Amino acid sequence: MRKPASVKSLEALGRARLSKSFFMRDMLYSEIANFHGMPNIPDNPDLAVKAGRKLCEELLEPLQDQFGRISVRSAYRSPSVNGFGNENNLSCGRNETN
């Protein structure tokens, strides 16, 4: 999957199932991006889905099995959203360390 160029392909990215309980759309929500009207689209969607699956399978699903339903507040920020958050002291990690 290449970088989504259209609404249709972005919709397909959001519908990518990461595990039995989570979809990529759960990972893409960003309060910073939403509030400031910025796109939060991975530069490499295939890598983002792969990393999301690993996160879900190795951490989120086992936590949910142990403690009950969990909700992901934010799991991915594009470099531009993350950079904006850094420049405006919004408690974001530096792009160089992510």
Biopython code that builds the backbone (N, CA, C, O; Angstrom):
import numpy as np
from Bio.PDB.StructureBuilder import StructureBuilder

atoms = [
    (1, "MET", "N", (0.861, -1.179, 0.000)),
    (1, "MET", "CA", (0.000, 0.000, 0.000)),
    (1, "MET", "C", (0.902, 1.236, 0.000)),
    (1, "MET", "O", (1.720, 1.425, 0.901)),
    (2, "ARG", "N", (0.741, 2.048, -0.999)),
    (2, "ARG", "CA", (1.487, 3.294, -1.059)),
    (2, "ARG", "C", (0.756, 4.380, -0.293)),
    (2, "ARG", "O", (-0.353, 4.167, 0.200)),
    (3, "LYS", "N", (1.381, 5.548, -0.194)),
    (3, "LYS", "CA", (0.737, 6.662, 0.498)),
    (3, "LYS", "C", (-0.615, 6.950, -0.144)),
    (3, "LYS", "O", (-0.705, 7.112, -1.361)),
    (4, "PRO", "N", (-1.677, 7.014, 0.680)),
    (4, "PRO", "CA", (-3.007, 7.263, 0.115)),
    (4, "PRO", "C", (-3.053, 8.588, -0.640)),
    (4, "PRO", "O", (-2.694, 9.638, -0.108)),
    (5, "ALA", "N", (-3.504, 8.514, -1.892)),
    (5, "ALA", "CA", (-3.597, 9.719, -2.709)),
    (5, "ALA", "C", (-5.026, 10.213, -2.809)),
    (5, "ALA", "O", (-5.274, 11.337, -3.245)),
    (6, "SER", "N", (-5.964, 9.373, -2.405)),
    (6, "SER", "CA", (-7.356, 9.756, -2.544)),
    (6, "SER", "C", (-8.115, 9.426, -1.266)),
    (6, "SER", "O", (-7.631, 8.702, -0.396)),
    (7, "VAL", "N", (-9.299, 9.971, -1.184)),
    (7, "VAL", "CA", (-10.163, 9.690, -0.045)),
    (7, "VAL", "C", (-10.444, 8.199, 0.031)),
    (7, "VAL", "O", (-10.485, 7.622, 1.117)),
    (8, "LYS", "N", (-10.636, 7.577, -1.128)),
    (8, "LYS", "CA", (-10.952, 6.155, -1.169)),
    (8, "LYS", "C", (-9.803, 5.321, -0.592)),
    (8, "LYS", "O", (-10.046, 4.405, 0.193)),
    (9, "SER", "N", (-8.565, 5.625, -0.969)),
    (9, "SER", "CA", (-7.439, 4.848, -0.452)),
    (9, "SER", "C", (-7.169, 5.182, 1.017)),
    (9, "SER", "O", (-6.714, 4.320, 1.769)),
    (10, "LEU", "N", (-7.441, 6.413, 1.431)),
    (10, "LEU", "CA", (-7.301, 6.773, 2.842)),
    (10, "LEU", "C", (-8.341, 6.020, 3.667)),
    (10, "LEU", "O", (-8.061, 5.580, 4.782)),
    (11, "GLU", "N", (-9.535, 5.878, 3.111)),
    (11, "GLU", "CA", (-10.580, 5.103, 3.782)),
    (11, "GLU", "C", (-10.147, 3.641, 3.922)),
    (11, "GLU", "O", (-10.376, 3.025, 4.962)),
    (12, "ALA", "N", (-9.529, 3.091, 2.893)),
    (12, "ALA", "CA", (-9.037, 1.710, 2.943)),
    (12, "ALA", "C", (-7.954, 1.572, 4.011)),
    (12, "ALA", "O", (-7.912, 0.567, 4.720)),
    (13, "LEU", "N", (-7.086, 2.565, 4.131)),
    (13, "LEU", "CA", (-6.056, 2.538, 5.173)),
    (13, "LEU", "C", (-6.717, 2.506, 6.551)),
    (13, "LEU", "O", (-6.322, 1.712, 7.404)),
    (14, "GLY", "N", (-7.696, 3.341, 6.773)),
    (14, "GLY", "CA", (-8.382, 3.376, 8.058)),
    (14, "GLY", "C", (-9.077, 2.076, 8.390)),
    (14, "GLY", "O", (-9.224, 1.726, 9.561)),
    (15, "ARG", "N", (-9.511, 1.348, 7.356)),
    (15, "ARG", "CA", (-10.217, 0.085, 7.568)),
    (15, "ARG", "C", (-9.285, -1.115, 7.710)),
    (15, "ARG", "O", (-9.753, -2.232, 7.934)),
    (16, "ALA", "N", (-7.982, -0.905, 7.585)),
    (16, "ALA", "CA", (-7.037, -2.015, 7.735)),
    (16, "ALA", "C", (-7.145, -2.566, 9.157)),
    (16, "ALA", "O", (-6.978, -1.836, 10.135)),
    (17, "ARG", "N", (-7.426, -3.855, 9.253)),
    (17, "ARG", "CA", (-7.557, -4.510, 10.561)),
    (17, "ARG", "C", (-6.156, -4.815, 11.084)),
    (17, "ARG", "O", (-5.337, -5.436, 10.406)),
    (18, "LEU", "N", (-5.906, -4.357, 12.316)),
    (18, "LEU", "CA", (-4.606, -4.593, 12.941)),
    (18, "LEU", "C", (-4.639, -5.812, 13.852)),
    (18, "LEU", "O", (-3.627, -6.492, 14.021)),
    (19, "SER", "N", (-5.789, -6.085, 14.433)),
    (19, "SER", "CA", (-5.966, -7.241, 15.317)),
    (19, "SER", "C", (-7.462, -7.480, 15.454)),
    (19, "SER", "O", (-8.260, -6.831, 14.778)),
    (20, "LYS", "N", (-7.845, -8.404, 16.324)),
    (20, "LYS", "CA", (-9.270, -8.714, 16.447)),
    (20, "LYS", "C", (-10.088, -7.522, 16.941)),
    (20, "LYS", "O", (-11.290, -7.455, 16.683)),
    (21, "SER", "N", (-9.456, -6.581, 17.648)),
    (21, "SER", "CA", (-10.192, -5.459, 18.241)),
    (21, "SER", "C", (-9.849, -4.091, 17.688)),
    (21, "SER", "O", (-10.557, -3.126, 17.977)),
    (22, "PHE", "N", (-8.799, -3.974, 16.911)),
    (22, "PHE", "CA", (-8.314, -2.655, 16.508)),
    (22, "PHE", "C", (-8.150, -2.536, 14.994)),
    (22, "PHE", "O", (-7.790, -3.489, 14.303)),
    (23, "PHE", "N", (-8.431, -1.320, 14.508)),
    (23, "PHE", "CA", (-8.240, -0.968, 13.108)),
    (23, "PHE", "C", (-7.233, 0.180, 13.034)),
    (23, "PHE", "O", (-6.954, 0.837, 14.037)),
    (24, "MET", "N", (-6.698, 0.411, 11.849)),
    (24, "MET", "CA", (-5.738, 1.502, 11.674)),
    (24, "MET", "C", (-6.361, 2.849, 12.020)),
    (24, "MET", "O", (-5.662, 3.729, 12.521)),
    (25, "ARG", "N", (-7.654, 3.034, 11.769)),
    (25, "ARG", "CA", (-8.300, 4.317, 12.088)),
    (25, "ARG", "C", (-8.187, 4.627, 13.578)),
    (25, "ARG", "O", (-8.155, 5.796, 13.961)),
    (26, "ASP", "N", (-8.125, 3.589, 14.431)),
    (26, "ASP", "CA", (-7.961, 3.811, 15.864)),
    (26, "ASP", "C", (-6.616, 4.453, 16.167)),
    (26, "ASP", "O", (-6.483, 5.194, 17.141)),
    (27, "MET", "N", (-5.627, 4.175, 15.342)),
    (27, "MET", "CA", (-4.269, 4.671, 15.575)),
    (27, "MET", "C", (-4.042, 6.052, 14.966)),
    (27, "MET", "O", (-3.163, 6.786, 15.415)),
    (28, "LEU", "N", (-4.818, 6.409, 13.958)),
    (28, "LEU", "CA", (-4.565, 7.645, 13.208)),
    (28, "LEU", "C", (-5.172, 8.904, 13.817)),
    (28, "LEU", "O", (-4.820, 10.012, 13.411)),
    (29, "TYR", "N", (-6.067, 8.758, 14.771)),
    (29, "TYR", "CA", (-6.674, 9.957, 15.351)),
    (29, "TYR", "C", (-5.616, 10.743, 16.126)),
    (29, "TYR", "O", (-4.828, 10.162, 16.872)),
    (30, "SER", "N", (-5.601, 12.045, 15.950)),
    (30, "SER", "CA", (-4.694, 12.931, 16.667)),
    (30, "SER", "C", (-5.462, 14.197, 17.042)),
    (30, "SER", "O", (-6.002, 14.881, 16.173)),
    (31, "GLU", "N", (-5.508, 14.503, 18.334)),
    (31, "GLU", "CA", (-6.184, 15.726, 18.766)),
    (31, "GLU", "C", (-5.517, 16.961, 18.159)),
    (31, "GLU", "O", (-6.197, 17.911, 17.771)),
    (32, "ILE", "N", (-4.199, 16.942, 18.081)),
    (32, "ILE", "CA", (-3.469, 18.081, 17.505)),
    (32, "ILE", "C", (-3.874, 18.259, 16.046)),
    (32, "ILE", "O", (-4.227, 19.361, 15.626)),
    (33, "ALA", "N", (-3.825, 17.181, 15.277)),
    (33, "ALA", "CA", (-4.175, 17.260, 13.858)),
    (33, "ALA", "C", (-5.635, 17.669, 13.683)),
    (33, "ALA", "O", (-5.949, 18.500, 12.830)),
    (34, "ASN", "N", (-6.510, 17.100, 14.471)),
    (34, "ASN", "CA", (-7.930, 17.412, 14.370)),
    (34, "ASN", "C", (-8.190, 18.883, 14.692)),
    (34, "ASN", "O", (-8.873, 19.572, 13.934)),
    (35, "PHE", "N", (-7.662, 19.355, 15.787)),
    (35, "PHE", "CA", (-7.898, 20.735, 16.227)),
    (35, "PHE", "C", (-7.351, 21.752, 15.233)),
    (35, "PHE", "O", (-7.974, 22.785, 14.986)),
    (36, "HIS", "N", (-6.174, 21.454, 14.659)),
    (36, "HIS", "CA", (-5.516, 22.408, 13.766)),
    (36, "HIS", "C", (-5.774, 22.120, 12.285)),
    (36, "HIS", "O", (-5.195, 22.775, 11.418)),
    (37, "GLY", "N", (-6.633, 21.152, 11.991)),
    (37, "GLY", "CA", (-6.987, 20.855, 10.605)),
    (37, "GLY", "C", (-5.831, 20.336, 9.772)),
    (37, "GLY", "O", (-5.719, 20.656, 8.589)),
    (38, "MET", "N", (-4.969, 19.532, 10.387)),
    (38, "MET", "CA", (-3.798, 19.004, 9.694)),
    (38, "MET", "C", (-4.020, 17.532, 9.331)),
    (38, "MET", "O", (-4.621, 16.792, 10.110)),
    (39, "PRO", "N", (-3.544, 17.101, 8.164)),
    (39, "PRO", "CA", (-3.643, 15.676, 7.843)),
    (39, "PRO", "C", (-2.661, 14.876, 8.698)),
    (39, "PRO", "O", (-1.548, 15.331, 8.964)),
    (40, "ASN", "N", (-3.071, 13.698, 9.120)),
    (40, "ASN", "CA", (-2.211, 12.819, 9.914)),
    (40, "ASN", "C", (-2.112, 11.487, 9.171)),
    (40, "ASN", "O", (-2.628, 10.464, 9.622)),
    (41, "ILE", "N", (-1.441, 11.529, 8.032)),
    (41, "ILE", "CA", (-1.348, 10.386, 7.134)),
    (41, "ILE", "C", (0.087, 9.869, 7.134)),
    (41, "ILE", "O", (1.022, 10.645, 6.939)),
    (42, "PRO", "N", (0.270, 8.570, 7.350)),
    (42, "PRO", "CA", (1.629, 8.013, 7.351)),
    (42, "PRO", "C", (2.319, 8.191, 6.006)),
    (42, "PRO", "O", (1.693, 8.055, 4.955)),
    (43, "ASP", "N", (3.612, 8.495, 6.044)),
    (43, "ASP", "CA", (4.410, 8.565, 4.822)),
    (43, "ASP", "C", (4.531, 7.178, 4.193)),
    (43, "ASP", "O", (4.590, 7.045, 2.971)),
    (44, "ASN", "N", (4.568, 6.152, 5.034)),
    (44, "ASN", "CA", (4.687, 4.775, 4.567)),
    (44, "ASN", "C", (3.548, 3.963, 5.203)),
    (44, "ASN", "O", (3.735, 3.378, 6.269)),
    (45, "PRO", "N", (2.380, 3.923, 4.568)),
    (45, "PRO", "CA", (1.237, 3.220, 5.150)),
    (45, "PRO", "C", (1.498, 1.750, 5.443)),
    (45, "PRO", "O", (1.019, 1.227, 6.449)),
    (46, "ASP", "N", (2.256, 1.072, 4.571)),
    (46, "ASP", "CA", (2.542, -0.346, 4.810)),
    (46, "ASP", "C", (3.320, -0.541, 6.101)),
    (46, "ASP", "O", (3.023, -1.447, 6.880)),
    (47, "LEU", "N", (4.302, 0.297, 6.327)),
    (47, "LEU", "CA", (5.093, 0.218, 7.556)),
    (47, "LEU", "C", (4.235, 0.567, 8.771)),
    (47, "LEU", "O", (4.363, -0.059, 9.823)),
    (48, "ALA", "N", (3.365, 1.559, 8.628)),
    (48, "ALA", "CA", (2.486, 1.951, 9.734)),
    (48, "ALA", "C", (1.540, 0.808, 10.100)),
    (48, "ALA", "O", (1.314, 0.549, 11.283)),
    (49, "VAL", "N", (0.990, 0.129, 9.107)),
    (49, "VAL", "CA", (0.103, -1.014, 9.367)),
    (49, "VAL", "C", (0.894, -2.139, 10.022)),
    (49, "VAL", "O", (0.421, -2.751, 10.979)),
    (50, "LYS", "N", (2.082, -2.415, 9.520)),
    (50, "LYS", "CA", (2.920, -3.472, 10.099)),
    (50, "LYS", "C", (3.245, -3.169, 11.563)),
    (50, "LYS", "O", (3.126, -4.045, 12.420)),
    (51, "ALA", "N", (3.651, -1.947, 11.846)),
    (51, "ALA", "CA", (3.968, -1.557, 13.228)),
    (51, "ALA", "C", (2.712, -1.582, 14.100)),
    (51, "ALA", "O", (2.769, -1.990, 15.260)),
    (52, "GLY", "N", (1.583, -1.149, 13.547)),
    (52, "GLY", "CA", (0.325, -1.173, 14.288)),
    (52, "GLY", "C", (-0.096, -2.588, 14.642)),
    (52, "GLY", "O", (-0.578, -2.837, 15.746)),
    (53, "ARG", "N", (0.085, -3.509, 13.715)),
    (53, "ARG", "CA", (-0.252, -4.915, 13.993)),
    (53, "ARG", "C", (0.621, -5.471, 15.113)),
    (53, "ARG", "O", (0.142, -6.169, 16.007)),
    (54, "LYS", "N", (1.883, -5.156, 15.047)),
    (54, "LYS", "CA", (2.801, -5.638, 16.089)),
    (54, "LYS", "C", (2.409, -5.049, 17.451)),
    (54, "LYS", "O", (2.377, -5.771, 18.447)),
    (55, "LEU", "N", (2.115, -3.757, 17.500)),
    (55, "LEU", "CA", (1.693, -3.106, 18.736)),
    (55, "LEU", "C", (0.438, -3.768, 19.290)),
    (55, "LEU", "O", (0.350, -4.050, 20.485)),
    (56, "CYS", "N", (-0.524, -4.013, 18.418)),
    (56, "CYS", "CA", (-1.788, -4.616, 18.862)),
    (56, "CYS", "C", (-1.601, -6.049, 19.334)),
    (56, "CYS", "O", (-2.099, -6.428, 20.393)),
    (57, "GLU", "N", (-0.886, -6.842, 18.553)),
    (57, "GLU", "CA", (-0.720, -8.257, 18.880)),
    (57, "GLU", "C", (0.135, -8.476, 20.125)),
    (57, "GLU", "O", (-0.154, -9.359, 20.933)),
    (58, "GLU", "N", (1.187, -7.672, 20.280)),
    (58, "GLU", "CA", (2.120, -7.905, 21.380)),
    (58, "GLU", "C", (1.786, -7.133, 22.651)),
    (58, "GLU", "O", (2.222, -7.517, 23.736)),
    (59, "LEU", "N", (1.020, -6.050, 22.535)),
    (59, "LEU", "CA", (0.761, -5.233, 23.721)),
    (59, "LEU", "C", (-0.730, -4.975, 23.966)),
    (59, "LEU", "O", (-1.250, -5.313, 25.030)),
    (60, "LEU", "N", (-1.406, -4.388, 23.001)),
    (60, "LEU", "CA", (-2.776, -3.943, 23.250)),
    (60, "LEU", "C", (-3.762, -5.091, 23.470)),
    (60, "LEU", "O", (-4.568, -5.034, 24.398)),
    (61, "GLU", "N", (-3.714, -6.125, 22.638)),
    (61, "GLU", "CA", (-4.633, -7.256, 22.824)),
    (61, "GLU", "C", (-4.383, -7.978, 24.153)),
    (61, "GLU", "O", (-5.341, -8.269, 24.869)),
    (62, "PRO", "N", (-3.117, -8.278, 24.508)),
    (62, "PRO", "CA", (-2.894, -8.905, 25.820)),
    (62, "PRO", "C", (-3.356, -8.029, 26.989)),
    (62, "PRO", "O", (-3.906, -8.541, 27.964)),
    (63, "LEU", "N", (-3.137, -6.719, 26.898)),
    (63, "LEU", "CA", (-3.622, -5.824, 27.957)),
    (63, "LEU", "C", (-5.142, -5.862, 28.040)),
    (63, "LEU", "O", (-5.716, -5.908, 29.128)),
    (64, "GLN", "N", (-5.773, -5.844, 26.898)),
    (64, "GLN", "CA", (-7.229, -5.866, 26.870)),
    (64, "GLN", "C", (-7.767, -7.201, 27.400)),
    (64, "GLN", "O", (-8.771, -7.226, 28.111)),
    (65, "ASP", "N", (-7.107, -8.299, 27.060)),
    (65, "ASP", "CA", (-7.523, -9.604, 27.572)),
    (65, "ASP", "C", (-7.421, -9.657, 29.093)),
    (65, "ASP", "O", (-8.251, -10.279, 29.757)),
    (66, "GLN", "N", (-6.408, -9.006, 29.634)),
    (66, "GLN", "CA", (-6.181, -9.022, 31.081)),
    (66, "GLN", "C", (-7.086, -8.048, 31.843)),
    (66, "GLN", "O", (-7.603, -8.386, 32.908)),
    (67, "PHE", "N", (-7.277, -6.850, 31.304)),
    (67, "PHE", "CA", (-7.942, -5.787, 32.065)),
    (67, "PHE", "C", (-9.291, -5.334, 31.519)),
    (67, "PHE", "O", (-9.974, -4.543, 32.170)),
    (68, "GLY", "N", (-9.687, -5.805, 30.368)),
    (68, "GLY", "CA", (-10.941, -5.365, 29.766)),
    (68, "GLY", "C", (-10.693, -4.339, 28.676)),
    (68, "GLY", "O", (-9.556, -3.956, 28.405)),
    (69, "ARG", "N", (-11.773, -3.906, 28.063)),
    (69, "ARG", "CA", (-11.713, -3.015, 26.890)),
    (69, "ARG", "C", (-10.871, -1.780, 27.140)),
    (69, "ARG", "O", (-11.035, -1.084, 28.142)),
    (70, "ILE", "N", (-9.972, -1.524, 26.213)),
    (70, "ILE", "CA", (-9.162, -0.308, 26.262)),
    (70, "ILE", "C", (-9.443, 0.503, 25.004)),
    (70, "ILE", "O", (-9.867, -0.032, 23.979)),
    (71, "SER", "N", (-9.202, 1.780, 25.104)),
    (71, "SER", "CA", (-9.399, 2.684, 23.989)),
    (71, "SER", "C", (-8.090, 3.408, 23.711)),
    (71, "SER", "O", (-7.448, 3.916, 24.631)),
    (72, "VAL", "N", (-7.701, 3.455, 22.461)),
    (72, "VAL", "CA", (-6.470, 4.129, 22.068)),
    (72, "VAL", "C", (-6.788, 5.597, 21.841)),
    (72, "VAL", "O", (-7.647, 5.935, 21.026)),
    (73, "ARG", "N", (-6.101, 6.459, 22.555)),
    (73, "ARG", "CA", (-6.326, 7.902, 22.418)),
    (73, "ARG", "C", (-5.519, 8.475, 21.262)),
    (73, "ARG", "O", (-5.994, 9.351, 20.539)),
    (74, "SER", "N", (-4.310, 7.983, 21.093)),
    (74, "SER", "CA", (-3.438, 8.431, 20.019)),
    (74, "SER", "C", (-2.304, 7.424, 19.899)),
    (74, "SER", "O", (-1.721, 7.018, 20.903)),
    (75, "ALA", "N", (-1.992, 7.019, 18.669)),
    (75, "ALA", "CA", (-0.908, 6.053, 18.491)),
    (75, "ALA", "C", (0.048, 6.460, 17.379)),
    (75, "ALA", "O", (1.185, 5.990, 17.347)),
    (76, "TYR", "N", (-0.384, 7.310, 16.481)),
    (76, "TYR", "CA", (0.468, 7.716, 15.368)),
    (76, "TYR", "C", (0.327, 9.211, 15.152)),
    (76, "TYR", "O", (-0.775, 9.758, 15.170)),
    (77, "ARG", "N", (1.458, 9.857, 14.949)),
    (77, "ARG", "CA", (1.481, 11.256, 14.507)),
    (77, "ARG", "C", (2.428, 11.342, 13.328)),
    (77, "ARG", "O", (3.558, 10.857, 13.399)),
    (78, "SER", "N", (1.982, 11.949, 12.255)),
    (78, "SER", "CA", (2.852, 12.150, 11.102)),
    (78, "SER", "C", (3.991, 13.079, 11.524)),
    (78, "SER", "O", (3.850, 13.827, 12.491)),
    (79, "PRO", "N", (5.114, 13.037, 10.808)),
    (79, "PRO", "CA", (6.218, 13.936, 11.146)),
    (79, "PRO", "C", (5.801, 15.407, 11.176)),
    (79, "PRO", "O", (6.290, 16.169, 12.010)),
    (80, "SER", "N", (4.897, 15.814, 10.272)),
    (80, "SER", "CA", (4.494, 17.230, 10.259)),
    (80, "SER", "C", (3.651, 17.568, 11.489)),
    (80, "SER", "O", (3.820, 18.639, 12.072)),
    (81, "VAL", "N", (2.747, 16.672, 11.892)),
    (81, "VAL", "CA", (1.933, 16.908, 13.090)),
    (81, "VAL", "C", (2.827, 16.887, 14.327)),
    (81, "VAL", "O", (2.695, 17.733, 15.212)),
    (82, "ASN", "N", (3.731, 15.922, 14.382)),
    (82, "ASN", "CA", (4.642, 15.818, 15.516)),
    (82, "ASN", "C", (5.548, 17.051, 15.598)),
    (82, "ASN", "O", (5.778, 17.586, 16.683)),
    (83, "GLY", "N", (6.057, 17.493, 14.455)),
    (83, "GLY", "CA", (6.899, 18.692, 14.430)),
    (83, "GLY", "C", (6.142, 19.926, 14.890)),
    (83, "GLY", "O", (6.672, 20.742, 15.644)),
    (84, "PHE", "N", (4.908, 20.060, 14.437)),
    (84, "PHE", "CA", (4.063, 21.174, 14.866)),
    (84, "PHE", "C", (3.872, 21.124, 16.386)),
    (84, "PHE", "O", (3.969, 22.145, 17.067)),
    (85, "GLY", "N", (3.603, 19.937, 16.900)),
    (85, "GLY", "CA", (3.426, 19.783, 18.345)),
    (85, "GLY", "C", (4.666, 20.175, 19.115)),
    (85, "GLY", "O", (4.574, 20.780, 20.183)),
    (86, "ASN", "N", (5.827, 19.835, 18.581)),
    (86, "ASN", "CA", (7.087, 20.220, 19.216)),
    (86, "ASN", "C", (7.290, 21.723, 19.209)),
    (86, "ASN", "O", (7.633, 22.319, 20.231)),
    (87, "GLU", "N", (7.081, 22.325, 18.066)),
    (87, "GLU", "CA", (7.284, 23.769, 17.925)),
    (87, "GLU", "C", (6.349, 24.576, 18.823)),
    (87, "GLU", "O", (6.657, 25.706, 19.202)),
    (88, "ASN", "N", (5.204, 23.981, 19.158)),
    (88, "ASN", "CA", (4.209, 24.695, 19.957)),
    (88, "ASN", "C", (4.050, 24.137, 21.372)),
    (88, "ASN", "O", (3.026, 24.350, 22.021)),
    (89, "ASN", "N", (5.077, 23.419, 21.842)),
    (89, "ASN", "CA", (5.103, 22.894, 23.214)),
    (89, "ASN", "C", (3.841, 22.110, 23.565)),
    (89, "ASN", "O", (3.206, 22.362, 24.589)),
    (90, "LEU", "N", (3.483, 21.148, 22.696)),
    (90, "LEU", "CA", (2.287, 20.340, 22.912)),
    (90, "LEU", "C", (2.629, 18.920, 23.378)),
    (90, "LEU", "O", (1.875, 17.978, 23.133)),
    (91, "SER", "N", (3.765, 18.782, 24.045)),
    (91, "SER", "CA", (4.183, 17.508, 24.645)),
    (91, "SER", "C", (4.324, 16.368, 23.626)),
    (91, "SER", "O", (3.841, 15.260, 23.861)),
    (92, "CYS", "N", (4.966, 16.633, 22.532)),
    (92, "CYS", "CA", (5.226, 15.610, 21.523)),
    (92, "CYS", "C", (6.698, 15.215, 21.563)),
    (92, "CYS", "O", (7.568, 16.030, 21.869)),
    (93, "GLY", "N", (6.958, 13.946, 21.249)),
    (93, "GLY", "CA", (8.337, 13.511, 21.132)),
    (93, "GLY", "C", (8.983, 14.142, 19.906)),
    (93, "GLY", "O", (8.291, 14.534, 18.966)),
    (94, "ARG", "N", (10.287, 14.237, 19.916)),
    (94, "ARG", "CA", (10.988, 14.789, 18.754)),
    (94, "ARG", "C", (10.960, 13.771, 17.616)),
    (94, "ARG", "O", (11.034, 12.567, 17.859)),
    (95, "ASN", "N", (10.853, 14.245, 16.388)),
    (95, "ASN", "CA", (10.838, 13.352, 15.235)),
    (95, "ASN", "C", (12.098, 12.505, 15.180)),
    (95, "ASN", "O", (12.044, 11.355, 14.746)),
    (96, "GLU", "N", (13.217, 13.041, 15.602)),
    (96, "GLU", "CA", (14.483, 12.316, 15.536)),
    (96, "GLU", "C", (14.502, 11.090, 16.441)),
    (96, "GLU", "O", (15.262, 10.155, 16.192)),
    (97, "THR", "N", (13.680, 11.078, 17.487)),
    (97, "THR", "CA", (13.694, 9.963, 18.428)),
    (97, "THR", "C", (12.531, 9.011, 18.228)),
    (97, "THR", "O", (12.419, 8.023, 18.954)),
    (98, "ASN", "N", (11.674, 9.274, 17.279)),
    (98, "ASN", "CA", (10.511, 8.408, 17.050)),
    (98, "ASN", "C", (10.747, 7.500, 15.864)),
    (98, "ASN", "O", (9.879, 6.699, 15.517)),
]
sb = StructureBuilder()
sb.init_structure("model")
sb.init_model(0)
sb.init_chain("A")
sb.init_seg("    ")
for serial, (resi, resn, name, xyz) in enumerate(atoms, 1):
    if name == "N":
        sb.init_residue(resn, " ", resi, " ")
    sb.init_atom(name, np.array(xyz, "f"), 0.0, 1.0, " ", f" {name:<3s}", serial, name[0])
structure = sb.get_structure()
